[in-house]
Amino acid sequence: GVVTVEDAKLHCWKHGGHGEQTYLEVVENSCNTGFVNIGLKLGKTKLFDYIEKFGFGEKTGIELSGESNGILFNVDNIGDLETATTAFGQGVAVTAIQQITAVSATINGGTLYKPYIVSSMNDPETNQVVLKNEPTVVRKVISEATSARVRYALESVVANGTGHNAYIAAYRGGGKTGTAQKAENGAYLVGNYITSFIGFMPANAPEIVIYIAVDNAKGVSQYGGTVAAPIARNFLLSAIPILNLEYDEEGMDKEYVYPDKKYYTVPDVTGMTLKEATKELK
């Protein structure tokens, strides 16, 4: 539950920790100390190389005024502690569109694209197309094989981990929860968090990515999985008919976590007598 880096104690969100874990379980459990382990093994140079390749620390170029670069450490001026905190997202600041763009690259086969808002615009009188945006490749970040493994891990987060409140049976969603402490006057606030969830669907061939962030939620445990994930689930449910997504039984079954609802497939008793149907359903 705690790891010491350069005399600083870094804690997991779960008091007492998760015990021994695989790296897949680290992602499922959103375990800070596990991510610290990964970050230190990568080292600051490789970690920040990936961060920059995924587009963090620079504007995406989306057609909106006031876009920010975000805030990252200068890799030349940091040590193990900053590397460790960056590995689980503390001490850095990123924008929502950077998150969406980076995660899209992570799950689409590894290609970073420039985001845009309007697909096309037509002249209101002639209906002729006056502007049409086409996908613009920025760079290749990871391989197809790596992207597939990350999709698998993020599907597992929703089926077996902290993102279980975003689970939609048979539509193969994936995602990741976030719980970020807010800072004020150079110190982190107590009991004041930005909780978030970034999700996508279907996990095997993503068509939609959604990012939900809630600032200082009231009357609830402030975790991304309890606050933001259920909201994201509702949006993703609405997207199913819009995108004509097909039912897929190849996805992961949800691991039951109390007090989740349990669902069962009920046998077809059409044509049976009442006695036969009762026996079958029991």
N, C-alpha and C positions, 0 to 999 in steps of 0.2 A: 503493500500500500504506500510505500514511500521509498524514494531513492535520493541519495545525497550526491550532488554534483557541485564541485568547487565550494564546499561547506554550506551550500544551500539545500534545504530539504524540499523536494518536489513530491506532492501528494497525488494519489489517485482520487477520483471523486468518490470511490467506494471505501469507506473506512475499514481498515484491515486488509484491503486489497483483494485481488481475485485468485491468489495462489499461482501455481504454475500454469502457464498458458502457451499455446501455440501462437504464432503470429496472426493466424486467422482469428483466433479467439481474442487477441488484443484489439483487432478491428471491430469484431462483434461487440465487445464489452466497452469500447471507447476508453481504453485503459491508458491513462497518461504515462504511467511508468513504463509500460510496454513500448509506447511511441518514443519515449526518451531513449530506450535501449536501441531502437531502430535508428534514430537520428544520430546517436553517437557512433554506431557502427558504420553508417554512411560517411560520417565526417562532414564538417561544415562546407567544404568545397563542393562535394557532390550534392549534398542536400540543397544548397542554394542554387546550384546549377539547374537542378530540376525545378525549383520554385520559380526561377526566372524563365525557364523554357515553357512552363505552363502559363506564363503571362502575368504573374504577380509582380508588383513593383512598377508596372507601366500601364498606361492607358490602353484600353482595348480598341479605341477608335470608333466606338459606337456613336451614332449621330444624335448625341444629347449634349447640351451645354453643361459645364461644371463637373465633368468626369474627373475623378481623382486617381492619382497613381497608387494610392495606398501607402503604407509605411512598412519598411523592412529594415532589418539591421544591415549595416555595411559589413560584408563578409570579411573584409580585411581587418576589422577592429573588434572582432568577437572571439570568445573562447568557448569552452565546453558548455558553460551554463546557458549562454544565449542559443547555442546550437540545440541544447536539450529542450528549452522552452519553445523554440520555434517548431520543433518536431511535433508538438501537440497543439500548436497554434496560439501560444501566449507570447505577448511582447511584440506582436505584429498586427497590422490592420489591413484588411482587404475589402474590396467593394463587392456588392452582390453580383454585379455583372462579371467581375473577374472570377468569382466562384462558379457561376454558371458556365462561363467559357472554359475554365480549366476542367471542370467535371465532364463537360461535353467531350473534350479531347480525351479524357481518361477512358470514357466508355464507348467512343465511336470507332475505335480501332487505333487511336493514338495520334490523330491529326488535330492541331489547333486551328480553328477558324476565326476570322474576324466576325463579331456579332453585328447584326443589324436589326432594326425594328420593323420597317415596312418592306414587304416583299415586292410590291409594285404600286405605282400610282397611275391613274388614267385621267385623261382630259375629261371634265364633266360634260362637255358638249359633244365631242366627237367619239368619246370612249377609247381613244387611241392611247396606247401605253406611252407615257412620257418619262417614266423612271422604272427601272427594273433592277433590283439587287440580285446578284448572283453570289453563291458561296465563294469566299476568298480564303485560300489556304495561307496561313501564316508560317507554320513549320510542322514538321513531324516530331513528336515528343517521345512517344514510346511505341513499341512494336505491337502488332495485332495480337500476338500471343500474350503479351503482358496485359493489354487492355482486356482480353477475355478473362484473365485470372482476377483482375480487379473487379470486373462485373460480377464474377462469381462471389468474391468476398463481400461486395456490397449487397448482393441479393441475400447472402447469409446474415448480414446485419439486420435486415428486415425480418427474415424468417426466424432467426435464432438469437438476436442480440437486442441492443438498445433501441433499434428502430421498429420493434414489433408492432407498435401502434399504427404504423403505416401499411401493414400487411393487407393485401387484397388477394384472396384465394384465387388461384388459377390465372392470374394476369401478370405474374412474375415481376414484381417491383423490386427495386434496389435503392439503397440510399445510405446516408450517414447523418448521425445526430451531432449537434454541436452545443456546448454550454460555455459561453465566454464571460469571464469576469470583466466588469466595466471599471475603468480607471478614472480617477479625478485627482487633480493636483499631484500627480506623480505616485499615487498609491491606489491599490485596488479596493473597491468598495465591498462591503460585507452584505450579502443577501441581495445583490443587485446584478442581474445577469442578462445577457442577450442569449436567448435560447433559439436554436435553429435546427432545421432539417433540410437537407437537399436530397431529392428523390428523383427517380426516373423509372420509365416503364416502356415496353417490356424489357426485362433484364437481358434477354438473349439478343434483342435487336431494338435498341432504344429509339423511341420516336418523340418523347417528351421529357424535359427536365424541368423541375420546379424547385424553387428555393423559398423557404418560409423562415422569417426571423421575427421573434417577438421580444420586445424590449421591456424588461422588468415586469414579467407577468405577476398578477396578484392572486392570492388565495390558492396557490398550487405549488407543488414542488418544482423548483425552477431547473428543469432538465429538458434538453432538446427532445428527448423521447417521449416525455409526458405532455409537453406544451405544443411544440411545433409539428411533431409527427402526425398527430390526429388531424390537424388542419390540412397538411399536405395530402393525407389520405383522401379527404373529401374532394380536393381539387383533382386528384388522379382518378377517382371514381367518376367524376364528371367528364373526364377526358376520354373514357373508354368508348362511349357511343359516338363522340365527336370524331375520334380518330378511327372508328370501326375496328378496334382491337379485337383479336380473336381469343377465345377461351383456350388456355394452354395448360394441360395437366402435367407437363414435364418439369414444372417448377418445384421449389423446395416446399415441403410442408412446414407450417408454422409450429415452432416449439411452444407448447402451452406454458403460459406464465400467469399465475394467479393475480387478479381475478378476471382474466380474459374470458370472453364468451367461447364456448365450444360449439363447433358446427359438425353436423353429421350428414351423410348422404342417406336419405330415407328410401327404403325399398319401394318399388312400384307395386301397389296392391290392387290395381285396377282389375275388376272381374272376379276377385276372390269373394268368398262369403265373409260375413262379419267375423265369424269364428276363425277362419283361415287368416284373414287380414290381421286380426288381433294377435294371433300367435306369431305371425311373421314380424310384426312391428315390435313386439316385446323382445 
